[in-house]
Amino acid sequence: MSYEETIKKLEIIVEKLNSDKVGIEESLALYSEGIELAKNGLKELNQFKGKIELLNKDLSSLETPVETEDNE
């Protein structure tokens, strides 16, 4: 499941939990599902963060100092 799908499912769960139409047992099941989705979403965000950090590290190794008038 993509990160966007995870967020969408979490939004649906929050809407259901905020409504008065779910009982305590269903609320508990929805809450449990929401916690699992949140954990998976955070795991995916951390993976994205790691990839971005690697890309930035690669980019910074390619950068060369910019010549300025003071350096000349």
Steps between C-alpha positions, in 0.01 A plus 500: 500500500635842411553775756213697348266200533605458862419864575164471324409192707603680819279794407204267451565334836518838676171605339333179616640533852376859521149397402243379750413204280763248613482290812776439749615173344517645150674809640765281659551307176526823301742647753717189481500513120585869513798437727636237260451731203672784686797276584530391138472860382774614737721212390451602138573867580824397670596303189429807285707712738792258470482505122491881496800518733695264271407705195604822673828343606566393140413850380723671753794286389453634147482866597799718432572830672358800321756765407418843636665835448663465843670175392658651189 
